[in-house]
């Protein structure tokens, strides 16, 4: 009995750590974007994570058996790599035009799109709780943009471009996740992480301005270090949480990530006013953000109910 309780709180702590790290990430990325471009930042994140994971797998003699992977899986690896690279880069490019809170709220479309993909590709069922969660999520998004809807739909300005880029980033994340679902039958999560991050580093190298890192001030440099560590620690905590706790509960806790983005931005505006300005969000926008988080949680709960059935 004691073991179950410990695993519960351990899993909850890991999921909460993931939500905090992913919630703080857009704020740190915004600092890096003041000097570096999206591709260069992503290259550093991919390469740093690949080096650390590669060393870990090498020491444990658990490097991915590339020769044993089938041709079909190689195509899926390429598809997953394209999806993950596009997700990282497009999300960053969207942040160029948006505040971190908006970016984090819009990216919550990703798990919803993953559910839709599961229904279309894997013929999964869409139960009532998932439908309710999806409805609340989409309604929350509309409410979040309540005062920006005329701008969003009437012109292709920077704000609209930013939202569209992050919507596409959500689609590419779902694409990556659907590909990963099959690949994890052939390789472990760490092995797949090494393959995809290595592929991302190689693919982005010709388009990266690596020297731009020398233009960062101390604050921006620490932000980049945090982003690189976040890529590794956040994903590691997420994977471990899935190993020791129910996936639906992990997903429900991670849905709180926007809450930590809002809190991080409040602190950033107060501590670094030269770099951040307060977002002009009204009460309805905050209510909408809450609905988005609630919708994600309900959808996660609905997924658990479907699996039990």
N, C-alpha and C positions, 0 to 999 in steps of 0.2 A: 504493500500500500504506500509506504514511504517513497519507494522508487518512482511510482506513478506521479506523486505530488511534485517530486524534485524535477522530473522530466517536464511536467506541465509548466512549472515556473521557469525552468531553463529554456524551454521552447518559446514561452511568452517573452522572456528577456531578449532572446535572439531576434525574434520578430520585431519587437519594439526597437531594438538597436538598428535593425534594417530600416524601419520607418523613419527613425531620427536621422540616420545617415543619408537616406534618399531624400528626405525632406530638406536637409541643409545643403544638399548638392547644388541645386540651381543658384543659390546665393553665391557659392564659391565659383561656380562656372561663370557667373556674370562678371566677377572680378577679373578672371582670366581673359574674358572676351574684350576687355578694355584695351588689350595689347595684342593678343594672339587671335588667330582665326580658328574656326570650328574644327577644321581638318587637323591642324597642328596639335591642338589640345587633345583631340581624340587619339592621335598617334601616340602621344606621351602616355595617355591612360592605358591604351592597349598594350604598349610595349612594356611598361612597368609591371602590369599585372601578369603578362605572359612570362616575363623573366622570373618573377617570384614563384608562380605556379610551376613553371618548368623545373626550377631548382628543387622544389618540394617533391615533384614526381620523380625526378632523377635520383634523389637520395633514397626514395622508397622503392626504386626500380619498378615504377608503375607508369612509365611513359606510354602514350597511346600506341597501340599496335597498328600502324598505318597500313602495312601490307596485308593485314588480315581483314581490313574493312572492305566491304563489297563495293562494286561500281555504283550501285544504286545509292548506297550510303554516302559515297563520295559526292554524288550530285546533290544529296540533301545537305551535306556539309557546306558545299558551295552556296546553296540557297540560304542556309542559316547564316553563313558569314555575310552575305550580301544584305540580308535583313538586319543583322546586328549593326553592321557598319553604317547602313543608312539611318537606322534609328538614332545612333549616337550623334552623327553629323547633323541630321535634320533637326533634331531636338535643340542642339546648340545654335544652329542658324536661326531657329524660331525664337530662341532667347535673345537674339540680337535686337529683335523688334518688340519684345514683351517684357513685362516685369516677371520675376521668378514665381510669384503666386499664380498668375494666369497660366504660365507654362506648366506648373505642377498640376493645376486643376484640369487642364485640357488633356494632359497625358494620361489621366485616369480613364480615358476612352480605351486604352490598350487592353486591359483585361476583358472589357465588354466585347471588343472586336475579336479577342481570342475565343470567347464563348461562341460568337457567331461563326467563326472559322471551324470550331469543333463540331457545330451542328451541320455545316455544309460539307465538311471533308470527312469527319469521323462519324457522322450520323448520330451525334450525341443528342439527348433529349433536353428540351428547354422547359423546365417546370415552372409552376406558378410563382414560386419565390424568386427565381431568377428573372422572370418577366417583370415582377414588381420592382426588383432591384434595378433592372435596366431602365424601366420607366422613370423611377426616381432619379437615377443618374442623369438621364437625358434632360429631364425637367430641371434638375439642378443646374446643368450647364446653361440652359436657356435663361434661367434666373440669374446666374452669375454674370451673364453678358447683357442683362436687362437694359442698361443705359448705353450699351455699345452695339446693339443689334442693328440700328440704322447704318452705322459706319461699317459694320461687319458685312452686310449684304448689299450695300449700295456702291461700294468702291473697292478697288484693290490697292489700298494704301499699305503702309508698313504694318499697321496693326493686323489687318486682314491677312497679309502675307505671313506674319508670325504665327497666327492661329492655324492657317492652312498647313504650314510646315510642320507644326507639332501634331496636327491630325494625321498627316502622312507618316510622321515618325511613329505614331501609335499603330498605324496599319503595318509598318515594316517590323515593329516589335512583335505583333501577333503572328506575322509571317515567320519570323525567327523562332518564336515559341512553338508553333505548330510543327516546324521542321525538327526542332530539338526533341520534341516528344517521341519521335521515332528513333532518333539517333541515340538516345539514352538507353536503348535496348542493346546497343552494340558497344558503347564505351561509357565510362563513368562520367559524372558531372565535372570533376576536375580535369579529366582528359579532354573532354569536349571544350571546356573553358580554354585550355592551352591551345587547342587547334584553332578555335575561332579568334582568340585574341592575337595569336601569331599571324593568322591570315589577315586580320585587320591591320596589323602593323606593317606587314609587307605591302599590302594593297595601297595603303595611304602614304607610304614613304615618298613616292615620287611627287606627291602633291602637297607635302608638308613643308612649312618654313621652320625648320628646327632651330635656326639661329634666333628666332623671335623670342625664345625663352630668355635670352640675355637682356632683353629690354624690360623684363618684369622688375618691379620694385619688390621690397621684402614682403609686403603684404600679399601682393599678387603671386609671388613665388610660393609662399606658404599655402595660398589657395590652390595652386596647381598640385602641390604635394598632397594636399587633402583630397583633391579630386582623384588622383592616382590611387591613394590608399583606399578611398571610398569604393572605387571600382572593385578592388580586391576584397576588402573587409566586408562591405555591404553585401556583395554576392555570396561570400563565404558564410556570413551569418544567416543569410536567407536559405542557403542550401542545407546548413546544419539544422536550422529550425524545422525544415521539412522532414528531416531525418528523425527528429525526436518529438514532433508534435503534429497535430492534424493539419493538412494542407489548407483546409477551409479556414481554420482559426488563424493560421499564419497570414493568409490573404486578407482576412478581416482586419487584423492588426496593421498590416502594411498599408491598408487603405487610409490610415491616419496620416500618411506622409504629408499631404497638403497642410495639415494642422501645424506641423513642425516647420514647414516652409514659411507660413504666415508668422510664426513666432521668431524664426531666424531673421526674417526681413525687418521685423520691428526692432530687434536688437541691432541689426546691421545699420539701419537708419540712425539709431541713437549713437552707436560707437564710431561709425565711419560716414558721417554726413557728406563728406566730399565725394564719396563713391556711390551712395544710394540716396534715393528720394522716396518719401512715403507714397504708396500707391493710392490712387483716387478710386477707392472701392466704396460703394454705398452699402447700407444695411442689407438690401436684397441680395447683393453680390455675396456677402458673407453667409447669408442663409442658403444661397445656391451652392456655395462651396461645401457647406455642411451636408446638403442633400446629396451631393456627388459622393462624399465619403460614405454616407449611409447607404446609398445605392450600391456601392462597391461591396460593402459588408454583407448586405442582403443577397447579392448575387453569389458571393462566396459561400454563404450559408446554404443557398439553394443548390449549389454544386455538390456540397457535402451530402445533402438530403438525397440527391439523385444517385450518388454513389452507393449510399446505404440501401436504397431501393433496389 
